[in-house]
């Protein structure tokens, strides 16, 4: 088999530069379609796919007989990669045509399909499609499969069509190309959904009266969880708050002022009342800021400490309460923080919907911190008002589908088959629009639960995501946002993110996304390029249930096979729990069985960014490799066939909101290339990674970069 470019060298400095730049790109970036964990940069995946398929000049001695000829050709290919990964060229058809021409030249004019059996957020299949290749994606997780369908499978079916929303196509004199018409319909029917929802439930989101007696739309309500003070002499319902600060913008500081007042109607004869203070002069001292730290609580009335164990026990007994501390409204020049009144407190007292999402939380799972406080059902992670809103939007996704179907039929579009049956007519189009609306609603869930918190930073002052990394953890206070608040947590904002991501998707042949177990699926006649799951860092299946329970409510009739189970399948997946349950089995062979023996003559495997923390541990610029772990992955890919291994280092995940430094995540990743070779087996450990800047600066052939297998340190 011919040596590929990825086995020799890559322009890593340019790739890393663009991967770093990509972290700051949000609007229209495909990753904004829906949350997924540990995504790879698009630029790195694009470069790896190209270099994985294109021959290195040394493999074509008839065209490039001398080392100088090979070096010049390699530099030309590096230049093409540098143009290919530049975000400014993302819409430049000439660049991608040149890249495809090189791939066709190296594959006899018939490049094989690219398969990612651990597709996750869809980076690799999407970039394969962008390069003009046949993209296939599979995953065991139905949420991941839905994301991949939305990226590579659905848009090409309805490319170059005008929108069907009444009057929308006629209102713009233009050519509707790619998925622009579909995206426009998602935006239009998303607005229809919002308007209908506001008619139904807008009364539970009242406006707030400002100090000047004018009315303003509420953005959010900030609540503190509460427990009974453990001091028998006190017994007050004590609030738990990480901080009293609401906003720290200079000159506009705002904070909560708790006051203990008499109340004969309470068992203790007193209660805590909240007001909002302004200006830095009267702010609480730093050592008295908040009442919750490290899981423990402090009583504002008697200073008694409520240990974490006591708070958890109260939660399990169903005695965790909530107190409204402040109301956030939108003013002419920024946020306005208002002291809560009875109207705002009572607006949250609503009955739960009759049909709650069903599903039990796992007793314990990687990334979960809420079960210890008495939460056992997914529905318990939401307030009643949030449940009403989410149920309403879920129902309106179904109603919106019927609206789309009627409008499409009115535009003389044949009914045809359903989307799941491969249709492209009105029925399938209505399914497609409803799918994106449900994804927008699922995206909306991330900022509407009892696990979202308020960020009081001077440049922020908004609600944080429930997922501050790949975990769902308990917080002493939480924020309840207004879905009609004209701010970041508005349902319209979630739909807009989806619409922008959809409109920016590349031109390409329809891809295929299926639900499949990587250990048992077929690998015939494909090239595998994948990013294996970080099973020891991310509890994908358990975490994605937060989205699944709501997606299932909206999309079960549209994607019946994807949402056939009550929760995301977990028995077949690799996780820390499945590893712990088989302690007598070495960890590496377990992952080896999930990375199937799929390399055959004429195919290539690229285990891109093999970076489970048990296998690679990254510190600053160094990558320290566990030899047994990497060899296990390489050997699992190659089976009993001789394998030649090459590796390169690329940048990894961008930091999420609230993260200033990498924590339990990678600063860089390794790409492992595993093509068949007639030479004796050479394991990954025969080359040790060197410092990143050496790769980037030199960009020399791989043989010159490696450290002999017997060396004990990276040079």
C-alpha positions in Angstrom: 0.0 0.0 0.0 1.3 3.4 -0.9 2.6 5.7 1.9 0.2 8.5 2.6 1.1 12.1 3.4 -0.1 11.8 7.0 2.6 9.2 7.6 5.4 11.6 6.6 4.6 15.2 7.6 1.9 17.8 8.0 2.1 21.7 8.2 1.2 21.5 11.9 2.0 25.2 12.7 -0.7 26.3 10.2 -3.2 23.7 11.4 -2.7 24.6 15.0 -3.0 28.3 14.2 -6.3 27.8 12.5 -7.5 25.3 15.2 -6.8 28.0 17.8 -8.6 30.6 15.7 -11.6 28.3 15.3 -12.2 28.4 19.0 -13.4 32.0 18.7 -15.8 31.4 15.8 -19.3 31.0 16.9 -22.0 32.3 14.5 -22.6 29.7 11.8 -20.1 27.2 13.2 -21.6 23.7 12.9 -20.8 23.0 16.6 -23.4 25.5 17.6 -26.2 23.3 16.2 -26.3 21.3 19.4 -24.1 20.7 22.4 -21.8 17.7 22.3 -18.8 17.0 24.4 -15.0 16.9 23.5 -15.5 18.0 19.9 -12.4 18.1 17.6 -11.6 21.3 15.6 -13.0 21.1 12.0 -9.7 22.3 10.7 -7.7 19.4 12.2 -10.2 16.8 11.0 -10.2 18.3 7.5 -6.4 18.3 7.3 -6.2 14.7 8.7 -8.8 13.4 6.2 -6.9 15.0 3.3 -3.5 13.7 4.3 -5.0 10.3 5.1 -6.1 9.8 1.5 -3.4 11.7 -0.5 -0.2 9.9 -1.4 3.1 11.2 -0.1 5.4 12.1 -3.0 7.8 9.4 -1.9 5.2 6.8 -2.8 5.3 8.0 -6.5 9.0 7.7 -7.5 8.1 7.7 -11.2 6.8 11.3 -10.9 9.2 12.5 -8.1 12.4 10.5 -8.5 14.7 12.6 -6.3 14.4 13.7 -2.7 14.4 17.3 -4.0 11.4 16.6 -6.2 9.6 15.0 -3.4 10.4 17.8 -1.0 9.0 20.4 -3.5 5.8 18.4 -4.1 5.4 17.9 -0.4 5.7 21.6 0.2 3.1 22.2 -2.5 0.7 19.8 -0.8 1.4 21.6 2.5 0.5 24.8 0.9 -2.8 23.3 -0.3 -3.5 22.1 3.3 -2.8 25.6 4.6 -5.4 27.0 2.2 -7.7 24.2 3.1 -7.7 24.8 6.8 -8.0 28.6 6.6 -11.5 29.6 7.9 -11.6 32.5 5.4 -11.6 29.9 2.6 -14.5 27.9 4.0 -16.8 29.0 1.1 -14.0 29.0 -1.5 -15.1 26.2 -4.0 -11.8 26.5 -5.8 -9.8 25.4 -2.8 -12.0 22.4 -2.2 -12.0 21.5 -5.8 -8.2 21.5 -5.8 -8.2 19.3 -2.7 -10.7 16.8 -4.2 -8.6 16.6 -7.4 -5.6 15.6 -5.3 -7.7 13.0 -3.5 -9.0 11.6 -6.8 -5.5 11.4 -8.2 -4.4 9.3 -5.2 -7.4 7.0 -5.1 -7.7 6.2 -8.8 -10.6 8.5 -9.3 -12.8 6.6 -6.9 -12.2 7.6 -3.2 -13.7 5.2 -0.7 -16.5 6.3 1.7 -15.3 7.8 5.0 -16.8 6.2 8.1 -16.7 7.5 11.7 -18.1 4.7 13.9 -17.8 6.9 17.0 -19.4 9.9 15.2 -20.4 11.9 18.3 -20.8 15.6 17.3 -20.2 14.9 13.7 -16.9 16.7 13.0 -15.2 14.0 10.9 -18.3 13.0 8.7 -19.0 16.7 8.1 -15.5 17.5 7.0 -15.5 14.4 4.8 -18.6 15.7 3.1 -17.1 19.1 2.8 -14.1 17.6 0.9 -16.5 16.0 -1.6 -16.3 12.5 -0.1 -19.1 10.0 0.7 -19.6 10.5 4.4 -20.9 7.8 6.8 -21.5 8.2 10.5 -22.7 5.9 13.2 -22.9 6.0 16.9 -24.7 4.0 19.6 -26.1 7.2 21.1 -29.3 8.4 19.4 -28.7 12.0 20.3 -25.3 11.9 18.5 -27.0 10.1 15.5 -29.6 12.9 15.3 -26.9 15.5 15.3 -25.1 13.7 12.5 -28.4 13.4 10.5 -28.9 17.1 10.9 -25.4 17.8 9.6 -24.8 15.4 6.7 -28.0 13.6 5.9 -30.9 15.9 5.9 -29.6 19.2 4.3 -28.5 17.7 0.9 -31.9 16.1 0.4 -33.6 19.5 0.3 -30.8 21.7 -1.2 -31.6 24.6 -3.5 -35.3 24.7 -2.5 -37.2 27.9 -1.6 -38.9 28.1 1.8 -42.6 27.1 2.0 -43.6 29.5 4.8 -46.4 31.7 3.4 -45.0 34.8 1.7 -41.3 34.1 2.7 -40.0 33.1 -0.7 -41.8 36.0 -2.4 -40.5 38.5 0.1 -36.9 38.1 -1.1 -35.7 38.2 -4.7 -32.9 35.7 -4.6 -31.6 32.3 -5.5 -32.1 29.9 -2.6 -29.0 27.7 -2.6 -27.8 24.8 -0.5 -29.9 24.6 2.7 -30.8 28.3 2.8 -34.4 27.7 2.1 -34.7 25.0 4.8 -32.9 27.3 7.3 -35.3 30.1 6.5 -38.2 27.9 7.2 -36.7 26.8 10.5 -36.4 30.4 11.5 -39.9 31.3 10.3 -41.7 28.3 12.0 -39.5 28.8 15.0 -41.0 32.3 15.3 -44.5 30.8 14.9 -43.7 28.4 17.7 -42.6 31.2 20.0 -45.7 33.3 19.3 -48.0 30.3 19.9 -46.2 29.4 23.1 -46.5 33.0 24.4 -50.2 32.9 23.8 -50.5 29.7 25.8 -48.1 30.3 28.7 -47.0 33.9 28.6 -49.1 34.7 31.7 -46.7 32.7 33.9 -43.9 35.1 32.9 -45.2 38.5 34.1 -43.4 41.8 33.6 -41.8 43.3 36.7 -42.5 46.7 38.1 -39.3 48.9 38.2 -38.6 51.5 40.9 -39.9 54.2 38.7 -43.2 52.2 38.4 -42.7 51.3 34.7 -43.0 47.8 33.5 -40.1 45.8 32.1 -39.7 42.3 30.6 -38.1 39.9 33.0 -34.9 38.1 31.8 -34.5 35.8 34.7 -35.4 35.0 38.3 -32.5 34.1 40.6 -33.3 31.6 43.3 -31.5 30.3 46.4 -32.0 26.7 47.6 -32.9 26.6 51.3 -32.9 24.2 54.2 -33.9 24.4 57.8 -31.1 25.7 60.0 -29.7 22.7 62.0 -29.4 24.9 65.1 -32.5 24.0 67.3 -32.5 27.4 68.8 -32.8 29.0 65.4 -34.6 26.8 62.9 -35.0 29.5 60.3 -35.3 28.5 56.6 -31.7 29.4 55.6 -30.9 30.3 52.0 -27.9 28.7 50.3 -26.1 31.1 47.9 -22.6 30.9 46.5 -22.5 34.7 46.3 -24.7 37.7 47.0 -23.3 39.5 43.9 -25.7 39.9 40.9 -23.6 42.1 38.7 -20.0 43.5 39.0 -19.9 46.0 36.1 -18.1 49.1 37.3 -20.5 51.8 38.3 -23.5 49.4 38.0 -22.7 47.0 40.8 -25.7 45.1 42.2 -26.0 42.6 45.0 -28.5 40.8 47.2 -29.0 42.1 50.7 -30.5 39.4 53.0 -32.3 40.6 56.1 -33.8 38.5 59.0 -37.3 39.7 59.8 -40.0 38.5 62.2 -42.7 36.2 60.8 -45.1 34.6 63.2 -46.5 32.4 60.5 -43.3 30.4 60.2 -42.3 27.6 62.6 -39.2 29.6 63.7 -41.1 32.9 64.0 -38.7 34.6 61.5 -37.7 34.4 57.9 -35.1 35.8 55.5 -36.2 38.7 53.3 -34.2 39.8 50.2 -33.7 43.2 48.7 -31.3 44.5 46.0 -28.5 46.9 46.8 -26.6 49.0 44.3 -23.1 50.5 44.2 -20.0 49.0 45.7 -20.0 51.0 48.9 -22.7 48.9 50.7 -21.6 45.5 49.3 -21.0 42.6 51.6 -17.5 42.0 52.7 -15.6 39.3 50.8 -15.5 36.9 53.8 -19.3 37.2 54.2 -20.2 36.9 50.5 -22.7 34.1 50.2 -23.6 31.3 52.5 -22.5 28.2 50.6 -19.0 26.9 50.0 -17.7 23.4 49.5 -21.1 21.9 49.9 -21.6 23.4 53.4 -24.0 26.1 54.3 -24.0 29.0 56.8 -27.1 30.4 58.5 -27.5 34.1 57.9 -29.4 34.4 61.2 -27.2 32.5 63.7 -24.0 31.7 61.8 -24.5 28.0 62.4 -22.9 25.7 59.9 -25.0 23.2 58.0 -22.6 20.4 56.9 -22.8 19.1 53.4 -24.1 15.7 54.7 -27.0 17.5 56.5 -27.9 19.3 53.3 -27.9 16.1 51.3 -30.0 14.3 53.9 -32.5 17.2 53.8 -32.6 16.9 50.0 -33.2 13.1 50.1 -36.0 13.7 52.6 -37.6 16.1 50.2 -37.0 19.2 52.4 -34.9 21.3 50.0 -36.8 24.6 49.4 -36.2 27.6 47.2 -36.4 31.3 47.9 -36.5 34.0 45.2 -33.6 36.4 45.8 -33.8 38.8 42.8 -35.4 39.5 39.5 -33.4 40.5 36.4 -35.0 42.8 33.8 -33.7 44.3 30.6 -33.2 48.1 30.8 -32.3 50.6 28.1 -28.6 50.4 29.0 -28.1 47.0 30.5 -29.5 44.7 33.2 -31.7 46.0 35.9 -31.9 44.1 39.2 -35.1 44.4 41.1 -36.2 43.3 44.6 -38.7 40.4 44.2 -42.4 41.1 45.1 -45.3 38.8 45.7 -46.4 38.9 42.1 -43.1 37.5 40.9 -43.0 34.9 43.6 -46.5 33.6 42.9 -45.9 33.5 39.2 -43.7 30.5 39.7 -46.4 28.6 41.6 -47.9 26.6 38.7 -49.1 23.0 38.4 -46.8 20.6 36.6 -47.9 19.4 33.1 -49.9 16.2 33.1 -47.4 14.4 30.7 -43.9 14.6 32.3 -40.8 13.3 30.5 -40.2 9.8 31.9 -36.9 8.4 32.9 -34.9 7.6 36.1 -31.5 9.2 36.8 -28.7 6.7 37.1 -27.8 5.8 40.7 -24.3 7.0 40.0 -22.6 8.0 36.8 -19.5 9.8 35.6 -20.2 13.5 35.7 -23.2 13.4 37.9 -23.4 15.2 41.3 -27.2 15.6 41.8 -28.4 12.2 43.0 -27.0 12.8 46.5 -29.5 15.6 47.0 -32.6 13.4 46.4 -33.1 13.8 42.7 -34.1 10.5 41.2 -36.1 11.4 38.1 -35.1 13.6 35.1 -38.2 15.7 35.5 -37.1 16.7 39.0 -34.2 18.7 37.5 -36.7 21.3 36.3 -39.1 23.7 38.1 -42.8 23.3 37.5 -42.7 26.4 35.3 -39.8 25.1 33.3 -41.7 21.8 32.8 -44.7 23.7 31.6 -42.6 25.7 29.1 -40.6 22.7 27.8 -43.8 20.5 27.4 -45.5 23.4 25.5 -42.6 23.8 23.1 -42.4 20.0 22.6 -46.1 19.9 21.7 -45.6 22.9 19.4 -42.9 21.1 17.5 -45.5 18.5 16.5 -48.0 21.2 15.7 -45.4 23.1 13.6 -44.8 20.0 11.6 -48.5 20.0 10.6 -48.2 23.6 9.6 -45.2 22.9 7.4 -46.9 20.0 5.8 -50.0 22.1 5.0 -47.9 24.9 3.6 -45.7 22.6 1.5 -48.8 20.9 0.0 -50.2 24.3 -0.7 -46.9 25.0 -2.7 -47.7 22.0 -4.9 -45.1 19.7 -3.3 -46.0 16.1 -3.6 -46.6 14.4 -0.2 -44.1 11.5 -0.8 -42.7 9.3 1.9 -41.7 10.2 5.5 -38.1 11.4 6.2 -37.2 8.1 8.0 -38.2 6.2 4.8 -36.0 8.2 2.5 -38.6 10.7 1.3 -38.0 14.1 -0.2 -41.6 15.3 -0.6 -43.8 17.4 1.6 -44.1 14.8 4.3 -40.3 14.4 4.6 -39.8 18.2 4.4 -42.2 18.7 7.3 -40.3 16.0 9.2 -37.0 17.8 8.5 -38.2 21.2 9.7 -39.7 19.7 12.8 -36.3 17.9 13.4 -34.4 21.2 13.5 -37.1 22.8 15.6 -36.8 20.0 18.1 -33.0 20.4 18.1 -33.4 24.1 18.9 -35.8 23.2 21.7 -33.2 20.6 23.0 -30.5 23.3 22.8 -32.9 25.5 24.8 -33.0 22.8 27.6 -29.3 23.5 28.4 -30.2 26.9 29.9 -33.6 26.0 31.4 -33.2 23.7 34.4 -32.5 23.8 38.1 -28.8 23.3 37.4 -28.2 26.6 35.5 -26.5 29.4 37.5 -26.0 33.1 37.1 -22.7 34.5 36.0 -22.2 37.9 37.7 -18.9 38.8 35.9 -18.6 42.4 34.7 -18.6 41.3 31.0 -21.3 38.7 31.4 -24.4 38.9 33.6 -26.3 36.0 32.1 -27.2 32.4 32.8 -24.6 29.8 32.5 -25.2 26.5 30.7 -26.2 23.5 32.8 -23.2 21.8 31.3 -20.1 23.6 32.6 -18.1 20.8 31.0 -19.1 17.1 30.7 -20.9 17.0 34.0 -24.2 17.9 35.7 -23.5 19.2 39.2 -25.5 20.6 42.0 -25.4 24.4 42.8 -26.7 26.1 45.9 -28.5 28.7 43.8 -30.0 28.6 40.3 -31.5 30.8 37.7 -34.9 30.4 36.0 -34.8 32.2 32.7 -37.7 33.7 30.7 -38.2 31.9 27.3 -39.7 35.1 26.1 -37.2 37.4 27.6 -35.5 38.6 24.3 -32.2 37.5 25.7 -29.8 34.6 25.3 -32.1 32.1 27.0 -35.1 33.1 24.7 -36.4 30.2 22.6 -35.9 32.4 19.6 -32.2 32.6 20.3 -31.9 28.8 20.3 -33.7 28.5 17.0 -31.5 31.2 15.5 -28.3 29.3 16.5 -29.7 26.2 14.7 -30.7 28.2 11.6 -27.3 29.8 11.3 -25.5 26.5 11.6 -27.8 24.9 9.1 -27.4 27.7 6.6 -23.6 27.4 6.7 -23.4 23.7 6.0 -21.3 22.7 3.0 -22.3 21.5 -0.4 -21.9 17.7 -0.7 -23.5 14.4 -1.5 -26.1 13.2 1.0 -24.4 11.4 3.9 -25.6 8.5 5.9 -26.0 8.5 9.7 -27.1 5.4 11.5 -27.4 4.0 15.0 -25.0 1.2 15.4 -22.6 -0.5 17.9 -19.1 0.0 16.7 -18.1 -3.4 18.0 -20.5 -5.3 15.7 -21.3 -3.1 12.7 -19.9 -3.8 9.2 -16.7 -2.1 8.0 -16.7 -3.4 4.4 -15.3 -1.1 1.7 -14.8 2.0 3.9 -12.0 4.1 5.3 -12.3 4.7 9.0 -11.4 8.0 10.5 -12.6 8.4 14.1 -12.2 10.0 17.4 -12.8 7.2 20.0 -14.9 8.2 23.0 -13.2 9.4 26.1 -15.1 6.9 28.2 -13.1 7.7 31.4 -13.7 11.4 31.2 -17.2 11.8 29.7 -20.4 9.9 30.6 -21.9 10.5 27.2 -25.0 8.2 27.5 -26.1 9.3 30.9 -25.4 13.0 30.3 -27.3 13.1 26.9 -30.4 11.8 28.6 -31.1 15.4 29.6 -31.7 16.1 26.0 -33.1 12.7 25.0 -36.1 12.8 27.2 -37.3 16.0 25.5 -36.3 15.0 22.0 -38.2 11.8 22.3 -41.3 13.7 23.3 -41.1 15.7 20.1 -39.6 13.3 17.5 -40.7 9.8 18.4 -43.1 9.7 15.5 -40.6 11.2 13.1 -37.6 9.1 14.0 -39.2 6.0 15.5 -36.1 3.8 15.5 -33.9 6.4 17.1 -36.3 7.1 20.0 -37.6 3.6 20.6 -36.1 3.3 24.1 -37.1 5.3 27.2 -33.5 6.5 27.7 -30.3 6.4 25.8 -28.9 2.8 25.4 -26.2 2.2 27.9 -25.6 -1.5 28.2 -23.5 -1.8 25.0 -21.4 1.4 25.5 -18.0 1.7 27.0 -17.9 3.7 30.2 -16.1 3.9 33.5 -18.9 1.9 35.1 -18.6 -0.9 32.5 -14.8 -0.9 33.1 -15.3 -1.1 36.9 -17.7 -3.9 36.5 -15.0 -6.0 34.9 -12.1 -5.4 37.1 -10.6 -8.7 36.3 -10.2 -7.6 32.7 -7.5 -5.2 31.7 -8.8 -1.8 30.6 -6.9 -1.7 27.3 -8.4 -4.9 25.9 -11.9 -3.6 26.8 -11.4 -0.6 24.6 -9.7 -2.8 22.1 -12.9 -4.8 21.7 -14.8 -1.5 21.1 -12.3 -0.4 18.4 -12.9 -3.3 16.1 -10.4 -5.2 14.0 -11.5 -3.4 10.9 -8.3 -2.8 8.9 -8.2 -4.8 5.6 -6.1 -4.6 2.5 -6.7 -1.4 0.7 -8.2 0.5 3.6 -6.8 2.9 6.2 -7.7 3.6 9.8 -7.0 7.0 11.4 -7.7 6.8 15.1 -7.8 10.6 15.3 -7.0 12.2 18.6 -6.8 9.0 20.6 -6.8 10.9 23.9 -8.6 9.0 26.7 -6.8 10.2 29.8 -5.9 6.7 30.7 -3.9 6.5 27.4 -2.5 10.0 27.0 -1.8 12.4 29.8 -1.2 16.0 28.5 0.8 18.5 30.5 1.6 21.8 29.0 3.6 21.1 25.8 4.4 17.5 26.7 2.4 14.4 25.8 3.3 11.4 28.1 2.3 8.1 26.5 1.4 4.9 28.2 3.0 2.5 25.9 0.6 -0.4 26.6 -2.5 1.8 26.0 -1.4 3.2 22.6 -0.1 -0.2 21.4 -3.4 -1.7 22.4 -5.3 0.7 20.2 -3.0 0.3 17.3 -3.1 -3.5 17.5 -6.8 -3.5 17.9 -7.1 -1.5 14.6 -4.7 -3.7 12.8 -5.8 -7.1 14.1 -3.2 -9.7 13.2 -2.0 -7.9 10.1 1.2 -6.0 10.0 0.6 -2.3 10.8 2.7 0.8 10.1 2.0 3.6 12.6 2.5 7.3 12.2 1.4 10.0 14.6 1.1 13.8 14.8 0.0 16.2 17.4 -2.9 18.7 16.9 -4.8 21.1 19.1 -7.8 19.8 21.0 -11.0 21.2 22.5 -11.8 24.8 23.0 -12.5 25.9 26.6 -16.1 26.2 27.6 -17.6 29.2 29.3 -16.3 29.7 32.8 -13.1 27.8 32.1 -9.9 29.9 32.3 -7.5 26.9 32.2 -7.8 23.3 30.9 -9.2 21.0 33.6 -9.4 17.3 33.0 -9.3 18.0 29.3 -6.6 18.0 26.6 -4.5 20.9 25.5 -3.4 18.9 22.5 -4.2 15.5 20.9 -2.5 12.8 18.9 -3.5 11.5 15.6 -2.7 7.8 15.0 -2.6 6.6 11.4 -2.8 2.8 10.9 -2.5 1.6 7.3 -1.7 -1.9 6.2 2.0 -2.4 5.4 3.9 -5.5 4.2 6.7 -4.7 6.6 7.0 -6.4 10.0 4.7 -5.0 12.7 5.9 -1.7 14.3 3.9 -0.5 17.3 3.1 3.1 18.1 5.6 3.0 20.9 8.4 2.9 18.3 8.0 6.7 18.0 7.6 9.0 21.0 6.0 12.4 20.7 8.3 15.4 20.8 7.5 18.9 21.9 4.7 20.5 19.9 6.9 23.4 18.7 9.4 21.0 17.2 6.6 19.4 15.1 5.3 22.8 14.1 8.6 24.5 13.4 10.3 21.7 11.5 7.4 19.9 9.7 10.0 17.3 8.6 9.2 13.7 7.6 8.1 11.5 10.4 11.2 9.3 10.5 13.3 12.3 11.4 11.0 13.3 14.2 10.7 10.0 16.1 12.5 8.9 19.2 13.7 5.2 19.2 11.5 2.8 21.1 14.2 2.2 23.7 14.5 5.8 24.7 12.9 6.6 28.1 12.1 10.2 27.4 10.8 12.5 24.6 13.5 14.7 23.2 
